[in-house]
Amino acid sequence: PHLGQMGPLQMMRMEHREIEHLLETLLPQAKDADDAARLLLQAIQIARLHFNKEEQVLFVMAQHVLGAAGLAQLGQQWAGQRGVILNGDEPE
């Protein structure tokens, strides 16, 4: 709600779908190994640009809206759902 329907969050979701589509269709669309490499590099380039936007824009906005405690709680929930350890803690 804080980020708006057509704001950065919507753009991030659209880019996620674009990256997923590129990766799903990479092999069926590739005519040969060189074409597959070209398509994979395209997907990597889009993903890198996307990751930079997340780190420089979206995560900064989330930190502003949620605060440090909110982000820490979200991180713990994420870790618990995925069974990973953050900062040496056991997953929940």
MOPAC internal coordinates of N, CA, C and O (Angstrom, degrees):
PM7 1SCF
backbone

  N    0.0000 0     0.00 0     0.00 0    0    0    0
  C    1.4478 1     0.00 0     0.00 0    1    0    0
  C    1.5233 1   112.29 1     0.00 0    2    1    0
  O    1.2310 1   119.84 1   145.07 1    3    2    1
  N    1.3206 1   117.92 1   -34.93 1    3    2    1
  C    1.4614 1   120.85 1  -178.37 1    5    3    2
  C    1.5229 1   112.30 1   -71.99 1    6    5    3
  O    1.2310 1   120.16 1   155.26 1    7    6    5
  N    1.3064 1   117.30 1   -24.74 1    7    6    5
  C    1.4607 1   120.37 1  -173.13 1    9    7    6
  C    1.5213 1   113.04 1   -96.73 1   10    9    7
  O    1.2310 1   119.71 1   171.03 1   11   10    9
  N    1.3163 1   118.16 1    -8.97 1   11   10    9
  C    1.4589 1   120.79 1   176.52 1   13   11   10
  C    1.5124 1   113.04 1    81.64 1   14   13   11
  O    1.2310 1   121.42 1   -21.14 1   15   14   13
  N    1.3434 1   114.90 1   158.86 1   15   14   13
  C    1.4604 1   120.07 1  -177.82 1   17   15   14
  C    1.5155 1   112.40 1   -71.18 1   18   17   15
  O    1.2310 1   119.31 1   143.22 1   19   18   17
  N    1.3138 1   118.93 1   -36.78 1   19   18   17
  C    1.4602 1   121.23 1  -176.67 1   21   19   18
  C    1.5267 1   111.62 1  -108.95 1   22   21   19
  O    1.2310 1   120.37 1  -160.89 1   23   22   21
  N    1.3121 1   116.90 1    19.11 1   23   22   21
  C    1.4493 1   121.20 1  -178.06 1   25   23   22
  C    1.5181 1   112.47 1   -88.60 1   26   25   23
  O    1.2310 1   120.88 1    21.01 1   27   26   25
  N    1.3252 1   115.92 1  -158.99 1   27   26   25
  C    1.4668 1   121.58 1  -176.93 1   29   27   26
  C    1.5224 1   113.93 1   -57.34 1   30   29   27
  O    1.2310 1   120.02 1   143.43 1   31   30   29
  N    1.3117 1   117.56 1   -36.57 1   31   30   29
  C    1.4632 1   119.71 1  -178.83 1   33   31   30
  C    1.5185 1   111.36 1   -64.06 1   34   33   31
  O    1.2310 1   120.30 1   136.51 1   35   34   33
  N    1.3216 1   117.03 1   -43.49 1   35   34   33
  C    1.4682 1   120.71 1   178.06 1   37   35   34
  C    1.5254 1   110.35 1   -62.98 1   38   37   35
  O    1.2310 1   120.33 1   139.96 1   39   38   37
  N    1.3267 1   116.97 1   -40.04 1   39   38   37
  C    1.4632 1   121.07 1   178.51 1   41   39   38
  C    1.5273 1   110.74 1   -63.92 1   42   41   39
  O    1.2310 1   120.32 1   139.09 1   43   42   41
  N    1.3329 1   117.00 1   -40.91 1   43   42   41
  C    1.4639 1   120.70 1   178.86 1   45   43   42
  C    1.5264 1   110.35 1   -62.71 1   46   45   43
  O    1.2310 1   120.78 1   137.37 1   47   46   45
  N    1.3274 1   116.12 1   -42.63 1   47   46   45
  C    1.4684 1   119.53 1   179.36 1   49   47   46
  C    1.5258 1   111.24 1   -63.99 1   50   49   47
  O    1.2310 1   120.50 1   139.75 1   51   50   49
  N    1.3196 1   116.65 1   -40.25 1   51   50   49
  C    1.4587 1   120.62 1   178.56 1   53   51   50
  C    1.5325 1   110.36 1   -63.21 1   54   53   51
  O    1.2310 1   120.47 1   138.26 1   55   54   53
  N    1.3266 1   116.72 1   -41.74 1   55   54   53
  C    1.4626 1   120.39 1   178.75 1   57   55   54
  C    1.5204 1   111.08 1   -66.81 1   58   57   55
  O    1.2310 1   119.69 1   142.71 1   59   58   57
  N    1.3272 1   118.19 1   -37.29 1   59   58   57
  C    1.4700 1   120.74 1   175.93 1   61   59   58
  C    1.5260 1   109.76 1   -58.43 1   62   61   59
  O    1.2310 1   120.69 1   134.32 1   63   62   61
  N    1.3342 1   116.29 1   -45.68 1   63   62   61
  C    1.4752 1   119.71 1   179.52 1   65   63   62
  C    1.5281 1   110.98 1   -63.60 1   66   65   63
  O    1.2310 1   120.28 1   140.66 1   67   66   65
  N    1.3310 1   117.06 1   -39.34 1   67   66   65
  C    1.4650 1   120.46 1   179.67 1   69   67   66
  C    1.5275 1   111.02 1   -64.28 1   70   69   67
  O    1.2310 1   120.34 1   135.80 1   71   70   69
  N    1.3194 1   116.96 1   -44.20 1   71   70   69
  C    1.4692 1   121.10 1   178.93 1   73   71   70
  C    1.5257 1   109.95 1   -63.91 1   74   73   71
  O    1.2310 1   120.28 1   134.58 1   75   74   73
  N    1.3320 1   117.08 1   -45.42 1   75   74   73
  C    1.4651 1   120.47 1   178.60 1   77   75   74
  C    1.5225 1   111.07 1   -59.63 1   78   77   75
  O    1.2310 1   120.37 1   136.48 1   79   78   77
  N    1.3257 1   116.90 1   -43.52 1   79   78   77
  C    1.4636 1   121.25 1   179.46 1   81   79   78
  C    1.5311 1   110.76 1   -61.85 1   82   81   79
  O    1.2310 1   120.39 1   134.52 1   83   82   81
  N    1.3220 1   116.85 1   -45.48 1   83   82   81
  C    1.4672 1   119.81 1   179.38 1   85   83   82
  C    1.5236 1   111.04 1   -59.52 1   86   85   83
  O    1.2310 1   120.54 1   135.76 1   87   86   85
  N    1.3222 1   116.57 1   -44.24 1   87   86   85
  C    1.4635 1   119.61 1  -178.19 1   89   87   86
  C    1.5298 1   111.96 1   -69.78 1   90   89   87
  O    1.2310 1   120.32 1   143.50 1   91   90   89
  N    1.3330 1   116.99 1   -36.50 1   91   90   89
  C    1.4670 1   120.30 1   179.69 1   93   91   90
  C    1.5247 1   112.45 1   -69.03 1   94   93   91
  O    1.2310 1   120.30 1   146.58 1   95   94   93
  N    1.3180 1   117.03 1   -33.42 1   95   94   93
  C    1.4672 1   120.47 1  -174.65 1   97   95   94
  C    1.5202 1   113.15 1  -100.68 1   98   97   95
  O    1.2310 1   120.30 1  -179.53 1   99   98   97
  N    1.3065 1   117.04 1     0.47 1   99   98   97
  C    1.4640 1   121.20 1  -175.57 1  101   99   98
  C    1.5270 1   112.62 1   -55.31 1  102  101   99
  O    1.2310 1   120.16 1   122.58 1  103  102  101
  N    1.3065 1   117.30 1   -57.42 1  103  102  101
  C    1.4679 1   119.62 1  -176.31 1  105  103  102
  C    1.5232 1   113.08 1   -68.28 1  106  105  103
  O    1.2310 1   119.28 1   134.87 1  107  106  105
  N    1.3400 1   118.97 1   -45.13 1  107  106  105
  C    1.4676 1   117.69 1   178.93 1  109  107  106
  C    1.5293 1   113.60 1   -62.09 1  110  109  107
  O    1.2310 1   119.76 1   148.54 1  111  110  109
  N    1.3283 1   118.06 1   -31.46 1  111  110  109
  C    1.4618 1   121.06 1  -178.04 1  113  111  110
  C    1.5218 1   113.32 1   -83.48 1  114  113  111
  O    1.2310 1   120.43 1   154.20 1  115  114  113
  N    1.3190 1   116.78 1   -25.80 1  115  114  113
  C    1.4661 1   120.31 1  -174.47 1  117  115  114
  C    1.5242 1   110.68 1   -67.30 1  118  117  115
  O    1.2310 1   121.48 1   -49.27 1  119  118  117
  N    1.3325 1   114.78 1   130.73 1  119  118  117
  C    1.4676 1   120.81 1   179.02 1  121  119  118
  C    1.5200 1   111.76 1   -81.82 1  122  121  119
  O    1.2310 1   121.11 1   149.87 1  123  122  121
  N    1.3393 1   115.49 1   -30.13 1  123  122  121
  C    1.4625 1   121.33 1  -179.80 1  125  123  122
  C    1.5268 1   107.96 1  -159.98 1  126  125  123
  O    1.2310 1   120.32 1     3.06 1  127  126  125
  N    1.3220 1   116.99 1  -176.94 1  127  126  125
  C    1.4653 1   121.35 1  -177.10 1  129  127  126
  C    1.5272 1   111.74 1   -62.34 1  130  129  127
  O    1.2310 1   120.07 1   140.53 1  131  130  129
  N    1.3317 1   117.47 1   -39.47 1  131  130  129
  C    1.4663 1   120.18 1   179.20 1  133  131  130
  C    1.5250 1   111.03 1   -64.11 1  134  133  131
  O    1.2310 1   120.50 1   139.48 1  135  134  133
  N    1.3152 1   116.65 1   -40.52 1  135  134  133
  C    1.4589 1   120.79 1   178.84 1  137  135  134
  C    1.5264 1   110.13 1   -67.01 1  138  137  135
  O    1.2310 1   120.16 1   139.86 1  139  138  137
  N    1.3337 1   117.31 1   -40.14 1  139  138  137
  C    1.4635 1   121.10 1   177.35 1  141  139  138
  C    1.5233 1   110.28 1   -61.69 1  142  141  139
  O    1.2310 1   120.39 1   137.71 1  143  142  141
  N    1.3265 1   116.85 1   -42.29 1  143  142  141
  C    1.4645 1   120.98 1   178.19 1  145  143  142
  C    1.5238 1   110.64 1   -62.40 1  146  145  143
  O    1.2310 1   120.39 1   138.43 1  147  146  145
  N    1.3219 1   116.87 1   -41.57 1  147  146  145
  C    1.4647 1   121.16 1   179.67 1  149  147  146
  C    1.5267 1   110.54 1   -63.44 1  150  149  147
  O    1.2310 1   120.42 1   134.87 1  151  150  149
  N    1.3295 1   116.79 1   -45.13 1  151  150  149
  C    1.4600 1   120.76 1   179.54 1  153  151  150
  C    1.5291 1   111.59 1   -65.58 1  154  153  151
  O    1.2310 1   120.63 1   141.09 1  155  154  153
  N    1.3255 1   116.40 1   -38.91 1  155  154  153
  C    1.4603 1   120.17 1   178.28 1  157  155  154
  C    1.5251 1   110.73 1   -65.51 1  158  157  155
  O    1.2310 1   120.06 1   137.33 1  159  158  157
  N    1.3143 1   117.50 1   -42.67 1  159  158  157
  C    1.4643 1   120.54 1   177.45 1  161  159  158
  C    1.5256 1   111.22 1   -62.20 1  162  161  159
  O    1.2310 1   120.41 1   143.51 1  163  162  161
  N    1.3218 1   116.83 1   -36.49 1  163  162  161
  C    1.4616 1   120.90 1   176.86 1  165  163  162
  C    1.5329 1   109.98 1   -62.98 1  166  165  163
  O    1.2310 1   120.45 1   134.76 1  167  166  165
  N    1.3195 1   116.74 1   -45.24 1  167  166  165
  C    1.4647 1   120.77 1   179.01 1  169  167  166
  C    1.5260 1   110.96 1   -63.62 1  170  169  167
  O    1.2310 1   120.25 1   139.33 1  171  170  169
  N    1.3251 1   117.13 1   -40.67 1  171  170  169
  C    1.4638 1   121.21 1   178.90 1  173  171  170
  C    1.5203 1   110.81 1   -63.78 1  174  173  171
  O    1.2310 1   120.36 1   137.36 1  175  174  173
  N    1.3192 1   116.91 1   -42.64 1  175  174  173
  C    1.4639 1   120.74 1   179.88 1  177  175  174
  C    1.5316 1   110.67 1   -61.98 1  178  177  175
  O    1.2310 1   120.34 1   134.51 1  179  178  177
  N    1.3212 1   116.96 1   -45.49 1  179  178  177
  C    1.4638 1   120.62 1   178.79 1  181  179  178
  C    1.5298 1   110.19 1   -63.20 1  182  181  179
  O    1.2310 1   120.24 1   138.00 1  183  182  181
  N    1.3326 1   117.15 1   -42.00 1  183  182  181
  C    1.4625 1   120.73 1   179.93 1  185  183  182
  C    1.5275 1   111.11 1   -63.68 1  186  185  183
  O    1.2310 1   119.86 1   137.46 1  187  186  185
  N    1.3183 1   117.88 1   -42.54 1  187  186  185
  C    1.4728 1   120.45 1   179.34 1  189  187  186
  C    1.5216 1   111.37 1   -63.08 1  190  189  187
  O    1.2310 1   120.16 1   136.03 1  191  190  189
  N    1.3272 1   117.29 1   -43.97 1  191  190  189
  C    1.4638 1   120.55 1   177.18 1  193  191  190
  C    1.5318 1   110.05 1   -61.61 1  194  193  191
  O    1.2310 1   121.17 1   139.37 1  195  194  193
  N    1.3135 1   115.36 1   -40.63 1  195  194  193
  C    1.4609 1   120.91 1   179.47 1  197  195  194
  C    1.5339 1   110.45 1   -63.37 1  198  197  195
  O    1.2310 1   120.20 1   133.00 1  199  198  197
  N    1.3288 1   117.22 1   -47.00 1  199  198  197
  C    1.4663 1   120.56 1  -179.75 1  201  199  198
  C    1.5277 1   110.73 1   -60.02 1  202  201  199
  O    1.2310 1   120.42 1   139.30 1  203  202  201
  N    1.3233 1   116.81 1   -40.70 1  203  202  201
  C    1.4669 1   120.17 1   178.01 1  205  203  202
  C    1.5244 1   111.10 1   -61.36 1  206  205  203
  O    1.2310 1   120.28 1   137.77 1  207  206  205
  N    1.3339 1   117.07 1   -42.23 1  207  206  205
  C    1.4711 1   120.25 1   178.12 1  209  207  206
  C    1.5229 1   110.75 1   -63.22 1  210  209  207
  O    1.2310 1   120.74 1   137.67 1  211  210  209
  N    1.3277 1   116.20 1   -42.33 1  211  210  209
  C    1.4636 1   119.00 1   178.86 1  213  211  210
  C    1.5229 1   110.21 1   -59.20 1  214  213  211
  O    1.2310 1   120.61 1   132.47 1  215  214  213
  N    1.3242 1   116.44 1   -47.53 1  215  214  213
  C    1.4588 1   120.59 1  -176.09 1  217  215  214
  C    1.5230 1   112.69 1   -70.26 1  218  217  215
  O    1.2310 1   120.04 1   141.54 1  219  218  217
  N    1.3234 1   117.52 1   -38.46 1  219  218  217
  C    1.4597 1   121.09 1  -174.65 1  221  219  218
  C    1.5279 1   113.83 1   -88.34 1  222  221  219
  O    1.2310 1   119.76 1   154.65 1  223  222  221
  N    1.3292 1   118.06 1   -25.35 1  223  222  221
  C    1.4685 1   120.57 1  -175.44 1  225  223  222
  C    1.5253 1   111.37 1  -118.54 1  226  225  223
  O    1.2310 1   120.49 1   117.25 1  227  226  225
  N    1.3107 1   116.66 1   -62.75 1  227  226  225
  C    1.4608 1   120.51 1  -170.74 1  229  227  226
  C    1.5256 1   112.35 1   -65.29 1  230  229  227
  O    1.2310 1   119.87 1   134.02 1  231  230  229
  N    1.3322 1   117.85 1   -45.98 1  231  230  229
  C    1.4555 1   120.13 1  -178.51 1  233  231  230
  C    1.5252 1   111.25 1   -67.49 1  234  233  231
  O    1.2310 1   120.06 1   146.40 1  235  234  233
  N    1.3222 1   117.49 1   -33.60 1  235  234  233
  C    1.4673 1   121.41 1   176.45 1  237  235  234
  C    1.5296 1   109.79 1   -65.67 1  238  237  235
  O    1.2310 1   120.62 1   137.25 1  239  238  237
  N    1.3324 1   116.42 1   -42.75 1  239  238  237
  C    1.4659 1   120.45 1   177.57 1  241  239  238
  C    1.5285 1   110.50 1   -63.85 1  242  241  239
  O    1.2310 1   120.46 1   137.81 1  243  242  241
  N    1.3182 1   116.72 1   -42.19 1  243  242  241
  C    1.4676 1   120.66 1   179.62 1  245  243  242
  C    1.5238 1   110.32 1   -62.74 1  246  245  243
  O    1.2310 1   120.24 1   138.66 1  247  246  245
  N    1.3150 1   117.14 1   -41.34 1  247  246  245
  C    1.4605 1   120.65 1   178.92 1  249  247  246
  C    1.5279 1   110.35 1   -63.05 1  250  249  247
  O    1.2310 1   120.52 1   139.51 1  251  250  249
  N    1.3136 1   116.60 1   -40.49 1  251  250  249
  C    1.4673 1   120.72 1   179.08 1  253  251  250
  C    1.5306 1   110.67 1   -64.58 1  254  253  251
  O    1.2310 1   120.17 1   136.68 1  255  254  253
  N    1.3225 1   117.29 1   -43.32 1  255  254  253
  C    1.4667 1   121.63 1  -176.80 1  257  255  254
  C    1.5299 1   111.36 1   -75.04 1  258  257  255
  O    1.2310 1   120.16 1   135.61 1  259  258  257
  N    1.3309 1   117.29 1   -44.39 1  259  258  257
  C    1.4615 1   121.17 1  -172.89 1  261  259  258
  C    1.5211 1   113.95 1   -89.69 1  262  261  259
  O    1.2310 1   120.15 1   151.61 1  263  262  261
  N    1.3263 1   117.33 1   -28.39 1  263  262  261
  C    1.4521 1   120.84 1  -174.64 1  265  263  262
  C    1.5189 1   111.04 1    78.11 1  266  265  263
  O    1.2310 1   121.13 1    -9.84 1  267  266  265
  N    1.3177 1   115.45 1   170.16 1  267  266  265
  C    1.4666 1   120.98 1  -176.44 1  269  267  266
  C    1.5244 1   111.89 1   -62.69 1  270  269  267
  O    1.2310 1   120.21 1   137.70 1  271  270  269
  N    1.3261 1   117.21 1   -42.30 1  271  270  269
  C    1.4675 1   120.22 1  -178.57 1  273  271  270
  C    1.5255 1   111.02 1   -65.80 1  274  273  271
  O    1.2310 1   120.43 1   138.55 1  275  274  273
  N    1.3161 1   116.78 1   -41.45 1  275  274  273
  C    1.4625 1   120.48 1   178.68 1  277  275  274
  C    1.5132 1   112.04 1   -63.58 1  278  277  275
  O    1.2310 1   120.75 1   138.52 1  279  278  277
  N    1.3349 1   116.17 1   -41.48 1  279  278  277
  C    1.4693 1   119.83 1   178.16 1  281  279  278
  C    1.5228 1   111.17 1   -65.82 1  282  281  279
  O    1.2310 1   120.37 1   139.80 1  283  282  281
  N    1.3290 1   116.91 1   -40.20 1  283  282  281
  C    1.4646 1   120.07 1   178.94 1  285  283  282
  C    1.5270 1   110.47 1   -62.85 1  286  285  283
  O    1.2310 1   120.59 1   137.44 1  287  286  285
  N    1.3286 1   116.48 1   -42.56 1  287  286  285
  C    1.4643 1   120.38 1   178.68 1  289  287  286
  C    1.5262 1   110.95 1   -63.70 1  290  289  287
  O    1.2310 1   120.45 1   136.42 1  291  290  289
  N    1.3248 1   116.75 1   -43.58 1  291  290  289
  C    1.4624 1   121.22 1   177.99 1  293  291  290
  C    1.5274 1   110.83 1   -61.43 1  294  293  291
  O    1.2310 1   120.74 1   138.19 1  295  294  293
  N    1.3303 1   116.19 1   -41.81 1  295  294  293
  C    1.4639 1   120.90 1   178.64 1  297  295  294
  C    1.5170 1   112.14 1   -61.49 1  298  297  295
  O    1.2310 1   120.74 1   138.22 1  299  298  297
  N    1.3212 1   116.18 1   -41.78 1  299  298  297
  C    1.4617 1   120.00 1   178.50 1  301  299  298
  C    1.5281 1   111.19 1   -65.75 1  302  301  299
  O    1.2310 1   120.32 1   139.74 1  303  302  301
  N    1.3331 1   116.99 1   -40.26 1  303  302  301
  C    1.4675 1   120.28 1   177.24 1  305  303  302
  C    1.5233 1   110.48 1   -63.16 1  306  305  303
  O    1.2310 1   120.61 1   135.91 1  307  306  305
  N    1.3278 1   116.43 1   -44.09 1  307  306  305
  C    1.4606 1   121.54 1   178.97 1  309  307  306
  C    1.5259 1   109.72 1   -59.39 1  310  309  307
  O    1.2310 1   120.80 1   132.71 1  311  310  309
  N    1.3331 1   116.08 1   -47.29 1  311  310  309
  C    1.4631 1   120.51 1  -178.81 1  313  311  310
  C    1.5266 1   110.97 1   -62.88 1  314  313  311
  O    1.2310 1   120.74 1   138.06 1  315  314  313
  N    1.3184 1   116.18 1   -41.94 1  315  314  313
  C    1.4591 1   119.81 1   179.68 1  317  315  314
  C    1.5146 1   112.70 1   -62.78 1  318  317  315
  O    1.2310 1   120.50 1   138.98 1  319  318  317
  N    1.3241 1   116.65 1   -41.02 1  319  318  317
  C    1.4633 1   120.65 1   179.99 1  321  319  318
  C    1.5215 1   111.82 1   -67.39 1  322  321  319
  O    1.2310 1   120.50 1   150.16 1  323  322  321
  N    1.3089 1   116.66 1   -29.84 1  323  322  321
  C    1.4612 1   120.36 1  -176.54 1  325  323  322
  C    1.5248 1   113.47 1  -101.91 1  326  325  323
  O    1.2310 1   120.63 1   176.41 1  327  326  325
  N    1.3207 1   116.41 1    -3.59 1  327  326  325
  C    1.4523 1   120.21 1   178.34 1  329  327  326
  C    1.5155 1   113.44 1    68.21 1  330  329  327
  O    1.2310 1   120.33 1  -145.85 1  331  330  329
  N    1.3294 1   116.97 1    34.15 1  331  330  329
  C    1.4606 1   120.82 1   178.12 1  333  331  330
  C    1.5193 1   109.69 1  -111.16 1  334  333  331
  O    1.2310 1   120.94 1   -17.02 1  335  334  333
  N    1.3225 1   115.82 1   162.98 1  335  334  333
  C    1.4580 1   122.09 1  -178.10 1  337  335  334
  C    1.5209 1   109.29 1  -106.76 1  338  337  335
  O    1.2310 1   120.68 1   -48.97 1  339  338  337
  N    1.3279 1   116.30 1   131.03 1  339  338  337
  C    1.4628 1   122.56 1   174.91 1  341  339  338
  C    1.5243 1   108.83 1  -111.98 1  342  341  339
  O    1.2310 1   120.16 1   -46.66 1  343  342  341
  N    1.3071 1   117.29 1   133.34 1  343  342  341
  C    1.4670 1   122.44 1   175.11 1  345  343  342
  C    1.5236 1   113.52 1    51.69 1  346  345  343
  O    1.2310 1   120.12 1  -144.45 1  347  346  345
  N    1.3127 1   117.37 1    35.55 1  347  346  345
  C    1.4523 1   121.06 1   177.29 1  349  347  346
  C    1.5196 1   114.83 1    77.07 1  350  349  347
  O    1.2310 1   119.85 1  -177.12 1  351  350  349
  N    1.3341 1   117.89 1     2.88 1  351  350  349
  C    1.4664 1   121.41 1   178.58 1  353  351  350
  C    1.5174 1   109.87 1   -82.19 1  354  353  351
  O    1.2310 1   121.25 1   -24.84 1  355  354  353
  N    1.3223 1   115.21 1   155.16 1  355  354  353
  C    1.4632 1   120.38 1   173.49 1  357  355  354
  C    1.5188 1   108.63 1   -79.16 1  358  357  355
  O    1.2310 1   119.63 1   -37.60 1  359  358  357
  N    1.3392 1   118.32 1   142.40 1  359  358  357
  C    1.4683 1   119.61 1   176.90 1  361  359  358
  C    1.5184 1   110.81 1   -64.41 1  362  361  359
  O    1.2310 1   121.22 1   -31.33 1  363  362  361
  N    1.3521 1   115.27 1   148.67 1  363  362  361
  C    1.4732 1   119.99 1   179.94 1  365  363  362
  C    1.5055 1   110.68 1   -79.54 1  366  365  363
  O    1.2310 1   120.10 1   180.00 1  367  366  365

